[in-house]
């Protein structure tokens, strides 16, 4: 997916002065967002942080970004719980992740046969799955959207316009209650 497109979809939901990007240090999306929000902090494996383990953040944040991350983690639910402890009331958690709906449409047994994951993905998600997890963990969903990766292919772009659930990625913005 085009990094600038993804960043433009995310930035309207970023608020506050304390912003942290978990796992996105080397991405172009992070670099684009940093131009608009120079105060953003980043925690990534390159800085010696393993988000699969019990990581600590020293202060609460107004916005936490978890972009293209939860599908790589050993325990995405535990990660979301941990994020919540670093948030103020009304802070936002912004998540993007690949859309399992597209994968299952292409090959219904995709994840069953590829148990080692795809591109390091341990889990696949749909919007309803992530919404359920977030709501169970005490978040309010304030925005959800399928993101279209097929911007370069006219036929695929047209099909995805007709059937948004076939888009490659999705974005969910949740607020801590």
Backbone as CSV, one residue per row, in Angstrom:
resi,resn,N_x,N_y,N_z,CA_x,CA_y,CA_z,C_x,C_y,C_z
1,UNK,0.849,-1.174,0.000,0.000,0.000,0.000,0.890,1.229,0.000
2,UNK,0.481,2.237,-0.673,1.233,3.476,-0.743,1.325,4.103,0.651
3,UNK,2.537,4.330,1.112,2.766,4.821,2.473,2.165,6.201,2.715
4,UNK,2.282,7.075,1.737,1.719,8.419,1.902,0.196,8.354,2.005
5,UNK,-0.428,7.479,1.205,-1.879,7.288,1.270,-2.282,6.831,2.671
6,UNK,-1.573,5.833,3.193,-1.884,5.309,4.525,-1.702,6.407,5.580
7,UNK,-0.604,7.146,5.493,-0.345,8.217,6.461,-1.444,9.280,6.412
8,UNK,-1.907,9.619,5.211,-2.967,10.623,5.079,-4.285,10.135,5.671
9,UNK,-4.520,8.838,5.643,-5.729,8.275,6.250,-5.654,8.310,7.777
10,UNK,-4.446,8.190,8.310,-4.237,8.082,9.753,-4.168,9.444,10.435
11,UNK,-3.477,10.394,9.823,-3.173,11.661,10.506,-4.384,12.449,11.005
12,UNK,-5.550,12.419,10.360,-6.678,13.169,10.925,-7.117,12.666,12.308
13,UNK,-6.747,11.449,12.657,-7.167,10.879,13.932,-6.131,11.059,15.037
14,UNK,-4.956,11.540,14.687,-3.904,11.756,15.678,-4.201,13.050,16.417
15,UNK,-4.166,12.981,17.742,-4.383,14.199,18.516,-3.482,14.206,19.743
16,UNK,-3.332,15.381,20.306,-2.539,15.535,21.513,-1.062,15.739,21.217
17,UNK,-0.318,15.969,22.271,1.117,16.215,22.136,1.935,14.960,22.377
18,UNK,1.372,14.008,23.095,2.113,12.786,23.413,1.656,11.677,22.466
19,UNK,2.469,11.416,21.452,2.140,10.444,20.408,3.266,9.428,20.348
20,UNK,2.894,8.151,20.281,3.911,7.102,20.181,3.549,6.144,19.057
21,UNK,4.531,5.768,18.287,4.382,4.804,17.193,5.088,3.529,17.628
22,UNK,4.319,2.489,17.856,4.881,1.212,18.297,5.161,0.335,17.089
23,UNK,6.411,0.029,16.878,6.802,-0.887,15.816,7.000,-0.267,14.451
24,UNK,6.963,1.048,14.340,7.008,1.648,13.008,8.225,2.470,12.680
25,UNK,9.283,2.306,13.427,10.445,3.184,13.305,11.065,3.288,11.938
26,UNK,11.159,2.207,11.219,11.871,2.246,9.938,10.937,2.426,8.748
27,UNK,9.661,2.631,8.996,8.717,2.704,7.879,8.617,4.110,7.310
28,UNK,8.239,4.180,6.065,8.003,5.475,5.425,6.768,6.157,5.993
29,UNK,5.804,5.364,6.475,4.611,5.944,7.095,5.038,6.755,8.317
30,UNK,5.899,6.167,9.153,6.378,6.876,10.346,7.098,8.170,9.950
31,UNK,7.923,8.100,8.934,8.675,9.282,8.497,7.733,10.390,8.014
32,UNK,6.679,10.008,7.300,5.705,10.986,6.820,4.966,11.620,7.999
33,UNK,4.527,10.785,8.954,3.797,11.293,10.118,4.699,12.194,10.964
34,UNK,5.963,11.828,11.085,6.911,12.620,11.881,7.077,14.032,11.318
35,UNK,6.934,14.194,10.011,7.005,15.539,9.425,5.869,16.419,9.949
36,UNK,4.699,15.818,10.150,3.529,16.564,10.624,3.487,16.672,12.141
37,UNK,4.022,15.664,12.816,4.017,15.601,14.276,5.441,15.318,14.762
38,UNK,6.294,16.332,14.772,7.707,16.098,15.105,7.931,15.581,16.521
39,UNK,6.943,15.731,17.397,7.087,15.277,18.775,6.830,13.775,18.938
40,UNK,6.498,13.067,17.863,6.184,11.640,17.943,7.404,10.847,18.426
41,UNK,7.130,9.861,19.276,8.155,8.940,19.763,7.936,7.610,19.065
42,UNK,8.994,6.864,18.877,8.876,5.554,18.238,9.570,4.500,19.085
43,UNK,8.901,3.372,19.277,9.508,2.197,19.900,9.463,1.082,18.879
44,UNK,10.614,0.515,18.586,10.698,-0.520,17.566,11.772,-1.515,17.955
45,UNK,11.720,-2.672,17.351,12.697,-3.717,17.637,14.118,-3.236,17.346
46,UNK,14.236,-2.311,16.410,15.557,-1.764,16.089,16.151,-0.979,17.256
47,UNK,15.290,-0.484,18.143,15.763,0.204,19.340,15.894,-0.766,20.514
48,UNK,15.804,-2.057,20.240,15.939,-3.059,21.288,14.655,-3.351,22.040
49,UNK,13.528,-2.932,21.511,12.238,-3.150,22.164,11.544,-4.332,21.502
50,UNK,11.178,-5.329,22.301,10.425,-6.472,21.791,8.989,-6.327,22.264
51,UNK,8.094,-5.967,21.363,6.699,-5.725,21.719,5.953,-7.009,22.050
52,UNK,6.584,-8.169,21.849,6.008,-9.434,22.289,6.242,-9.662,23.778
53,UNK,7.144,-8.913,24.351,7.479,-9.078,25.767,6.855,-7.956,26.577
54,UNK,7.151,-7.960,27.859,6.575,-6.984,28.778,7.312,-5.653,28.658
55,UNK,6.982,-4.878,27.651,7.633,-3.590,27.439,7.006,-2.535,28.346
56,UNK,7.755,-1.507,28.635,7.283,-0.431,29.496,7.451,0.911,28.788
57,UNK,6.478,1.770,29.016,6.524,3.137,28.509,6.400,4.041,29.726
58,UNK,7.226,5.053,29.818,7.327,5.860,31.031,6.149,6.797,31.269
59,UNK,5.462,7.220,30.236,4.376,8.169,30.434,3.173,7.768,29.591
60,UNK,2.036,8.347,29.945,0.833,8.090,29.166,0.854,8.913,27.885
61,UNK,0.126,8.415,26.893,0.110,9.047,25.573,-1.313,9.380,25.155
62,UNK,-1.424,10.415,24.343,-2.723,10.821,23.804,-3.113,9.978,22.601
63,UNK,-2.117,9.554,21.824,-2.352,8.715,20.646,-1.278,7.643,20.582
64,UNK,-1.718,6.398,20.412,-0.800,5.277,20.203,-1.072,4.713,18.816
65,UNK,-0.019,4.606,18.018,-0.116,4.019,16.684,0.416,2.595,16.728
66,UNK,-0.349,1.677,16.177,0.078,0.279,16.006,-0.240,-0.082,14.553
67,UNK,0.643,0.332,13.668,0.396,0.222,12.229,1.085,-1.011,11.673
68,UNK,0.285,-1.873,11.058,0.823,-3.110,10.466,1.672,-3.856,11.494
69,UNK,1.114,-4.008,12.697,1.872,-4.580,13.805,1.202,-5.793,14.438
70,UNK,-0.087,-5.697,14.767,-0.699,-6.735,15.608,-0.664,-8.123,14.976
71,UNK,-0.627,-8.183,13.657,-0.588,-9.485,12.980,0.741,-10.197,13.189
72,UNK,1.758,-9.486,13.646,3.089,-10.066,13.861,3.318,-10.512,15.303
73,UNK,2.450,-10.119,16.206,2.687,-10.339,17.633,2.247,-11.721,18.093
74,UNK,2.896,-12.218,19.136,2.516,-13.508,19.722,1.146,-13.431,20.383
75,UNK,0.843,-12.310,21.023,-0.422,-12.149,21.728,-0.981,-10.745,21.490
76,UNK,-1.709,-10.563,20.403,-2.255,-9.237,20.096,-3.183,-8.694,21.183
77,UNK,-3.948,-9.570,21.828,-4.866,-9.108,22.874,-4.075,-8.582,24.068
78,UNK,-3.047,-9.290,24.465,-2.198,-8.824,25.570,-1.528,-7.498,25.209
79,UNK,-1.120,-7.354,23.974,-0.524,-6.099,23.507,-1.521,-4.947,23.655
80,UNK,-2.775,-5.160,23.253,-3.807,-4.124,23.362,-4.046,-3.774,24.826
81,UNK,-4.084,-4.784,25.688,-4.228,-4.528,27.130,-3.079,-3.666,27.647
82,UNK,-1.879,-3.987,27.216,-0.693,-3.245,27.651,-0.767,-1.800,27.157
83,UNK,-1.172,-1.610,25.914,-1.315,-0.250,25.380,-2.272,0.570,26.236
84,UNK,-3.348,-0.049,26.661,-4.362,0.652,27.446,-3.775,1.229,28.733
85,UNK,-2.791,0.545,29.309,-2.193,1.033,30.556,-1.348,2.288,30.331
86,UNK,-0.997,2.585,29.086,-0.197,3.766,28.760,-1.042,4.874,28.141
87,UNK,-2.351,4.793,28.363,-3.261,5.753,27.749,-4.032,6.513,28.815
88,UNK,-4.344,7.767,28.518,-5.237,8.568,29.345,-6.667,8.277,28.910
89,UNK,-7.622,8.697,29.729,-9.013,8.591,29.308,-9.168,9.416,28.033
90,UNK,-9.850,8.883,27.064,-10.091,9.492,25.751,-8.886,9.464,24.820
91,UNK,-7.786,8.840,25.228,-6.664,8.642,24.303,-7.112,7.725,23.176
92,UNK,-6.403,7.804,22.049,-6.761,6.991,20.885,-5.705,5.934,20.608
93,UNK,-6.184,4.776,20.196,-5.342,3.697,19.688,-5.705,3.535,18.216
94,UNK,-4.724,3.700,17.349,-4.943,3.612,15.903,-4.236,2.363,15.398
95,UNK,-5.020,1.472,14.796,-4.505,0.183,14.325,-4.765,0.055,12.833
96,UNK,-3.744,-0.382,12.099,-3.951,-0.867,10.736,-3.394,-2.280,10.683
97,UNK,-4.021,-3.103,9.865,-3.581,-4.489,9.719,-4.146,-5.043,8.413
98,UNK,-3.512,-6.049,7.848,-4.078,-6.660,6.640,-5.468,-7.234,6.903
99,UNK,-6.295,-7.205,5.892,-7.667,-7.683,5.965,-7.727,-9.162,5.607
100,UNK,-8.082,-9.985,6.572,-8.193,-11.425,6.330,-9.281,-11.737,5.313
101,UNK,-10.273,-10.865,5.201,-11.350,-11.103,4.252,-10.847,-11.298,2.837
102,UNK,-9.863,-10.513,2.438,-9.291,-10.656,1.102,-8.551,-11.979,0.977
103,UNK,-7.753,-12.327,1.978,-6.991,-13.576,1.932,-7.924,-14.781,1.816
104,UNK,-8.997,-14.789,2.612,-9.927,-15.914,2.569,-10.717,-15.949,1.269
105,UNK,-10.969,-14.792,0.687,-11.654,-14.753,-0.596,-10.788,-15.394,-1.678
106,UNK,-9.495,-15.074,-1.665,-8.570,-15.621,-2.660,-8.368,-17.113,-2.453
107,UNK,-8.187,-17.535,-1.212,-7.916,-18.936,-0.890,-8.501,-19.246,0.483
108,UNK,-9.688,-19.866,0.557,-10.356,-20.104,1.830,-9.535,-20.879,2.861
109,UNK,-8.578,-21.672,2.433,-7.763,-22.417,3.404,-6.393,-21.769,3.597
110,UNK,-6.274,-20.492,3.225,-4.984,-19.805,3.238,-4.242,-19.961,4.555
111,UNK,-4.833,-19.587,5.653,-4.086,-19.611,6.912,-3.947,-21.021,7.461
112,UNK,-4.839,-21.903,7.135,-4.731,-23.291,7.583,-3.493,-23.945,6.982
113,UNK,-3.241,-23.693,5.737,-2.096,-24.314,5.061,-0.785,-23.588,5.322
114,UNK,-0.848,-22.338,5.671,0.359,-21.544,5.889,0.520,-21.235,7.374
115,UNK,0.658,-22.262,8.180,0.718,-22.065,9.624,1.979,-21.350,10.073
116,UNK,3.006,-21.291,9.239,4.210,-20.536,9.587,4.022,-19.041,9.350
117,UNK,2.882,-18.685,8.840,2.607,-17.277,8.604,3.027,-16.838,7.222
118,UNK,2.622,-15.648,6.890,2.922,-15.039,5.601,3.538,-13.679,5.891
119,UNK,4.716,-13.438,5.400,5.430,-12.188,5.694,5.568,-11.959,7.196
120,UNK,5.744,-13.034,7.936,5.885,-12.913,9.383,4.575,-12.723,10.121
121,UNK,3.450,-12.889,9.435,2.148,-12.717,10.079,1.794,-13.975,10.866
122,UNK,1.531,-13.794,12.146,1.117,-14.906,12.997,-0.410,-15.028,13.024
123,UNK,-1.095,-13.915,12.832,-2.555,-13.881,12.895,-3.093,-13.077,11.721
124,UNK,-4.337,-13.340,11.391,-5.058,-12.535,10.411,-6.343,-12.046,11.070
125,UNK,-6.798,-10.890,10.653,-7.944,-10.253,11.300,-8.921,-9.711,10.266
126,UNK,-10.152,-9.559,10.724,-11.174,-8.814,9.994,-11.564,-7.633,10.880
127,UNK,-12.264,-6.674,10.323,-12.725,-5.541,11.132,-13.581,-6.018,12.305
128,UNK,-14.582,-6.896,12.091,-15.384,-7.329,13.241,-14.552,-7.996,14.347
129,UNK,-13.520,-8.731,13.977,-12.673,-9.375,14.985,-11.958,-8.332,15.843
130,UNK,-11.330,-7.355,15.209,-10.578,-6.341,15.956,-11.535,-5.463,16.766
131,UNK,-12.683,-5.128,16.195,-13.676,-4.356,16.949,-14.088,-5.091,18.216
132,UNK,-14.350,-6.375,18.101,-14.759,-7.185,19.248,-13.676,-7.185,20.326
133,UNK,-12.431,-7.387,19.922,-11.313,-7.383,20.875,-11.236,-6.033,21.583
134,UNK,-11.266,-4.957,20.817,-11.146,-3.623,21.403,-12.307,-3.305,22.339
135,UNK,-13.516,-3.627,21.930,-14.680,-3.369,22.783,-14.618,-4.200,24.055
136,UNK,-14.204,-5.459,23.951,-14.049,-6.306,25.138,-13.001,-5.753,26.097
137,UNK,-12.031,-5.025,25.563,-10.955,-4.461,26.383,-11.246,-3.032,26.849
138,UNK,-12.479,-2.573,26.636,-12.883,-1.277,27.176,-12.627,-0.083,26.273
139,UNK,-12.602,-0.313,24.980,-12.429,0.779,24.024,-13.747,1.051,23.312
140,UNK,-13.901,2.274,22.865,-15.028,2.667,22.022,-14.488,2.858,20.603
141,UNK,-15.134,2.238,19.628,-14.708,2.368,18.232,-15.233,3.701,17.707
142,UNK,-14.328,4.535,17.205,-14.771,5.829,16.678,-14.628,5.922,15.162
143,UNK,-13.876,4.990,14.572,-13.762,4.979,13.109,-13.273,3.608,12.655
144,UNK,-13.820,3.157,11.549,-13.350,1.929,10.900,-13.441,2.137,9.398
145,UNK,-12.465,1.593,8.696,-12.434,1.818,7.248,-11.549,0.770,6.583
146,UNK,-12.042,0.231,5.482,-11.200,-0.631,4.654,-10.319,0.264,3.796
147,UNK,-9.052,-0.080,3.687,-8.104,0.701,2.887,-7.774,-0.071,1.623
148,UNK,-7.740,0.629,0.515,-7.562,-0.026,-0.783,-6.106,-0.005,-1.223
149,UNK,-5.512,-1.185,-1.287,-4.131,-1.306,-1.735,-4.028,-1.309,-3.260
150,UNK,-5.130,-1.573,-3.926,-5.111,-1.767,-5.373,-5.266,-0.460,-6.139
151,UNK,-4.673,0.605,-5.663,-4.792,1.901,-6.318,-4.160,1.905,-7.704
152,UNK,-3.250,0.982,-7.967,-2.519,0.944,-9.239,-3.206,0.068,-10.288
153,UNK,-4.176,-0.736,-9.906,-4.840,-1.666,-10.810,-6.291,-1.227,-10.959
154,UNK,-6.665,-0.783,-12.142,-7.994,-0.212,-12.347,-9.120,-1.209,-12.087
155,UNK,-8.970,-2.446,-12.566,-10.020,-3.440,-12.370,-10.162,-3.786,-10.888
156,UNK,-9.052,-4.051,-10.228,-9.103,-4.384,-8.800,-9.644,-3.209,-7.994
157,UNK,-9.262,-2.001,-8.358,-9.754,-0.805,-7.671,-11.273,-0.695,-7.827
158,UNK,-11.769,-0.976,-9.027,-13.207,-0.933,-9.286,-13.937,-1.991,-8.457
159,UNK,-13.411,-3.207,-8.437,-14.033,-4.289,-7.660,-14.051,-3.934,-6.177
160,UNK,-12.943,-3.395,-5.679,-12.869,-3.024,-4.262,-13.799,-1.866,-3.923
161,UNK,-14.088,-1.034,-4.913,-15.050,0.044,-4.681,-16.448,-0.550,-4.516
162,UNK,-16.750,-1.578,-5.297,-18.049,-2.250,-5.198,-18.159,-3.103,-3.935
163,UNK,-17.054,-3.753,-3.574,-17.050,-4.677,-2.430,-15.897,-4.277,-1.502
164,UNK,-16.118,-3.295,-0.617,-15.034,-2.805,0.237,-14.381,-3.878,1.112
165,UNK,-15.123,-4.906,1.459,-14.553,-5.960,2.309,-13.420,-6.718,1.625
166,UNK,-13.226,-6.497,0.336,-12.127,-7.151,-0.375,-10.857,-6.301,-0.388
167,UNK,-10.918,-5.139,0.214,-9.717,-4.302,0.261,-8.661,-4.962,1.138
168,UNK,-7.431,-4.679,0.838,-6.304,-5.397,1.420,-6.033,-5.095,2.890
169,UNK,-6.313,-3.913,3.338,-5.983,-3.477,4.688,-7.200,-2.825,5.315
170,UNK,-7.114,-2.619,6.635,-8.127,-1.790,7.267,-7.533,-0.981,8.400
171,UNK,-8.273,0.056,8.752,-7.905,1.007,9.790,-9.010,1.013,10.826
172,UNK,-8.621,0.942,12.096,-9.579,1.088,13.195,-9.009,2.104,14.169
173,UNK,-9.860,3.041,14.562,-9.488,4.029,15.571,-10.402,3.800,16.766
174,UNK,-9.787,3.610,17.931,-10.544,3.343,19.151,-10.135,4.344,20.227
175,UNK,-11.092,4.682,21.072,-10.849,5.611,22.179,-10.974,4.849,23.493
176,UNK,-10.038,5.112,24.389,-10.116,4.513,25.723,-11.266,5.172,26.472
177,UNK,-12.151,4.352,27.013,-13.301,4.886,27.763,-12.866,5.324,29.145
